[in-house]
Amino acid sequence: MTPSLLMLKRGEDRRLRAGHAWVFSNEVDTGRTPLTAFAAGDPVTIAGASGQVIGSGYVNPASLICARVLSRDPAVPFDDRLLRRRIVDALALRDRLYGEPAYRLVYGEGDGLPGLVVDRYGEHLAMQISTAGMERRRETLTAILAELLQPASILMRNDAPVRALEGLGAYVEDALGHTPDTVRLEEAGLKFDVPLRSGQKTGWFFDQRDNRLAVDERLVAGRRVLDVFSYVGAWGLRAAAAGAAATVCVDASPQAVSLLAGNARLNGLEDRVQVVQGEAFAMLRSLHEARERFDVVILDPPAFIKRRREHKSGLQGYRHLHRAALRLLADDGILVTSSCSWHLDRDEFRNILRASALQAGVDLQIIRQGALAADHPVHPAIPETDYLKSCTCRVRSR
């Protein structure tokens, strides 16, 4: 299909020319190029008001983000060859970074493929599509991945709520082969059974890899550790393997708790890991009432601020969480905490820690700040690709 022209209003091309990849519907000159003329996923050439080409990509007239740029070279259209080239390039980076085939293979805009995420679990792949442009090319993407990697299966984990913003339905199904309910993953010497078909996101959180590996014997050896929002044990089992005397893992999901207990046995850590099913805030309150104390508390909550309008309530949630955690820490304790909310910036996150410490009557020293693992390359012009914040803090009584 020959791309049609999508023209922007005067002055609305600055962000794109600075490197961003999103076009918002109110930036389009609908008098010259009406959005109603396009179907969701159509390839387009995007141009400024003067007609100078900015790049090529795809369009969705039903979405607030109505177009996304994939190429800035006028000679390189958005087609199957471009998709293949970008996936080959993404694979080359991961092959360079990792010895084992377990990583985020494609990270949307960070790899020049907006709307596409692919995670690799050895011979199994999980693909997540969030835009109509990529949904229309699902079969092409499957064929490219099959050619390059010869996987046993490719699972479509297309059940993220964000798809509704593009007018897309939710589904989970095999695009190639059959993906088992759980697959085995190895990370830095530990083995995990991961729920690909029904787990959170695409099954595993590769983005936290480097932050998890920083939870080592210097922080936890001989200490008592509490891991809240444990999921299948990535943080808690890492602490136990690093020499923690005892680790208590808390998660609300029966499925996660069952898998976590199995993963503890799988790694021979069941004698040092206690698995508790319960809602996080209720468990923190209960532990405080029981006068429990821990040397290390790990917090890896889901995003409390998924939309801008949730900012105020999300801030309250983060403050509440950190106050509750700090009340459980012994003097000279360690707090390892993260936020994956894009709408919470780094300064706000540190401010939450500062305010929570004041209210808890303790002092904090931030001894490490973490971000995304290398298989989540950040696009320097797209701040939305840099969402993860992590802090390791030392807690001292006043």
N, C-alpha and C positions, 0 to 999 in steps of 0.2 A: 504494500500500500504506500503510495506517495504521501509524505507528510503534508498536512495542511499548515497554513500560517496562523499563528496565534500572536496577536500584537498587544503590546502593553500601552498603558496611558503614558503620557509624558511625565518623566521624573520617577516612574515606578520601576525602572530597571537597575537602580543603583545597587540594591542588595544582591541581585543576581550577578551583576558585573563584578561584585566583590567576592563572588564564589559560592553564595548560597544556592540551593537547588530547588526551592519551593516558590511557586507562583500562587498568590492568593486571588480569589475570584474578583475582589474589588480593585485589583491592579490591572485587569484586562480591559482593553478598549473594546467594549462589546458593541459599540457602534460600527466599527470597522470589521471586527471578527467576533460575531455573536457566539457565545458559548453554546447556545441551543443548536448550533450547526454541527456540533461534535457529538460523537458517541463515547461512552466511558471506555477509556483505554486506547483511544485513537492516537497514533503517532503524530507529533506536531513539530514544526520548526518555530521557535520562540524568538520574536524580534522586538526591539524597542520601538518607540513612537516614530523614529526617523526611518525605520525599516532595516536598520542594521541588525544582523542576526546575532543572537546571544548564544543559542545552542539548540539542541534537539532533545526531545523527550516524549512524554505522553500526557494526555489530558483526561480529566474527569469533570464534566460540567456540573455534576451533582455534589461535588465536594468543596468545602471551603478552601482547601489546598487544591486548586483546580488543575495544576500542571506541575510536573517535576522534570528537572533537567538531568539528562544522563551524559550528554556530550557537548562540549563547547567548541568543537572543531566543525566548521560548516561542511567539511568534506566527509564527516563521519556521522551518518544518520543513526537514529535509534532503530536497530534491527537485530536479527538473530546473531549476526557476526559480532556485534558490539556486546551482547549479553555473554557470548562464549568468551570473548577476550577478557571481559571483566572477571568472570569466574576463574579463568586460568590464572589471572594476575593475583586474585585473592588466594588461590590455592598455593601459588608460589611463595607468598608471604608466610602462610601457616607452615609449609614444609620447612621453611628457613627457621622458624621460631620453635617448632615443637617436634620432638622425636616420635611421639605417639599420635595416632590419628584420632585425637579427642580434643575438639576445639570448636569455636564458632568460625565456620568456613566463610560465611558471607554476613557482613554487618551493614546492611542497608546503605545509607548515604556515605558511611565511612569507607565503603568499598566501591562507591560510584554506582550502586544498584538500589536506589530508593524503593522502598516497599518490599524488600526481600531480605529474609533472614534464613540462613541454613546452618544447622548444627551437625557436626560429625561425631558419631559414636562408633568408631571402628568401621564395620561394614554396614552400619545403618545410618541413614540421614533423616533429620527432621527439618522440614521446610515450612516456613511461616510467611504467608503473603498477606500484606496489609493494604494493598492498593489495587484498583481496577486495572491499571496498566500492566501490572505483573500477573494478575489473575488471568487476563486474556492470553498470557504467554506461559501458562502453567505447563502445558505439554512440551513446549520448547525447552523450558528450564529443566524439566525432568529428563529429557533426552540428553541435554548437555551434561548434566551431572552423571547420568548413567554411562555416557561415553568416557568421561574423564576418570571416574572412580570405580566403575563396575560394582556398585553397592549391592548388597543382598536385598535391601529394601529402601524405599523413600516414603516417609510418612508425611502427609499434609496435616500440620497442626494449625489449621485455619479456624480457630475458635476464639481468637482474641477480640474483645469488645470493640477495639478501634476499627475493625472492618466495617462496622455499621456506619461509620462516618463516610465511607466510600460507597454505601449502598450495597455492601456485600453480605451474604449470609455466612453463618458459622457452620463449620463441619470439620470432622477429623476422619481421614480415610487414607488408604494406601494408594500412592501414585505408581509404585513399582514394588513387586514382591509382597511379602507380608511382614510387617513389623511386629515383633512380640510385645506383650504388654510391658515387660521390663527388659532392659538391656544392661549389660555389665560395662562399667566404665572404670578406668584406673587413673588416679590423679596422684602423682608424686608418691607412689608406693602403696597407696590405699585403694581398695576395691569397693565399688558401690553398685548396687542394683538400682537402676533409675527408671521411673515410670514414664516412658515416652508417650504412651497413648493417652494417659489421663493425669499426668503430673502437671505441676505449675509451669507456665510458659511453654518451652519446648522440652521440658523434662529436667534440665540441669542449669545451674547458674555459672556458666563459664566466666562471666564478667568479674566474679569475685576471686578468681584463681590466685592471683598474686597476693591479695589481702589475706586469704586463708593461709597461704604458705608462710606468711609473716607471723602467724601464731605458732611460735616454736618453743623449744625448751627454755629459752631465756625468760619467757613470759609465764609459762604454765607448769614447768617441772615441779612436781611435789605439791602442787596447789589444787584447791577445790574450784571447779569451773562450773558456771551456769551458762547454758546455751539456749537462748530464747528465739522462737521462730526457727526451730532446728531443721524443718523439712526432713530430708533423708539422712542428715548427719554430716554434711560436708565440713562444717566448722567443729562440731563437738567431737567427732571422731579424730579430726586432725589434732585437737588439743589432747585427747586421750593418748594418741600415738606419740605425741611429743613429751609424754611423761606426766601428765596431770594425775594427781593421786585419785581423784574422783571427778566425774563429769555428769551433770544432770542436764538432760536434753528435754526441752518442752516444745510441743507443737499441738495445735488443735485438731489436725487431720488424722483420723484413724488410719487411713492408708499410709500417710507419711510415717506415723509412729511405728506401724508394723514393719515397713521397709527399713526404718532406722534401726530397730532392734535386730533385724536380719543382717544389716550391714555391720553392726557391732560384732555379731557372731562371725561374720565372714572374715573379719580382720583380727579375730581373737581378742577383742577388747570388751567383751560383754561383762567381765568381772569389774571393770572400772567405769562403766557407763550405765546410768540409770535413765530410763526412758519414761517420760510422763506425758500423758495426753491431757491437754487443758488449754483454755483460752489464755493468751499471754498476760493480759492485764490482771485477770483474776488470779493467776498463778503467782505473779509478782506480789500482789497484795497478800495472798495466803502465806507466802514464804516470809514476808516481813512480819506478819502477825505471829508466826511461829518462831521469830527471832533467829532465823537462819542467816548465816553469813557466808560469803564466797570471796575468794581471792581474785577471781577473774569472772567478769560477766560479758557475754558476747550477745550483741543485738543485731539481727539482720532482718528487719521487718519488711513487709511489702510496702509499696509506695502509699503513703498517707495522703499525698496530694497528686491526684491523677489529672485534675483539671484546674485551671487557674482559679475558678470560683471556689475551689475547695481549700484555697491557701490558708485562710484563717483557721478553719477547723483542723486542718492538717498540722499547723504549727502547734495548736493546743495538744494534739495527739502525741507529737514528738516530745513536747515538754513533759507531758504526763509520763510517757514511757521512760525518759531518762531520769526523771526524779525518782521513779519507782526502782529503777535499776541501781542508782547510786545509793539508795538506802540499804541495799543488800551487800554493799562492798565493804570489806574490811579495810583498815588503814593500810596504805601502801598497795592497795589493790589496783587492778587493771580493768579498764572498760574498753572494749573493742566494739565500735558501733558504726553503722552505715545508714545511708539513705539513698534510695534509687529514684527519688522524686525529682524529675527535671525542674519542676516549678519551685524547688527549694535550692537556692544557690549556696555556694560554699561558705560565704560570709554568714548567711542566715543559719546554716548548720552549726558553725562554730559558736554563733550567738546563742543558739539553743543549748549547747553544752555549757556555755558560761552561765546562762541564767539558771539552768537546772542545778548546777553545782552550788550557786549562791543559795538557792532555795533549800538544797539538801544540807547546807552548812559545811561543805567541803571545798577544797581547792583542787583544781585540775591542772595537769601538765600534759599538753599534747606532744607525744613522743614520736608519732608517725602519722602521716597523712597519705591515704591511698586513693587510687582511682581505678579506672577500667584496666583489665588485662590487655595484653598486646594484641589479642585476637579480636579486639573491639577498637580498631583504629579510629581516632577522633579526627573529624574533618575540621580544619582550623577556621573555616568560614561558617560552620554550622554548629553553633553551641548546643543544639539539641542532641548531638551525638555524644556529648560529654556529660552524662547524667549522674554517674555514680560518685558518691563521696564516702570516704571511710576515715575514721580517726581512731587511733589507739591512744588512750589517755591513762596517765598515772593519777590515782586519787589519793589525796593526803588530807588528813584531818587538820583543822585549823589550830 
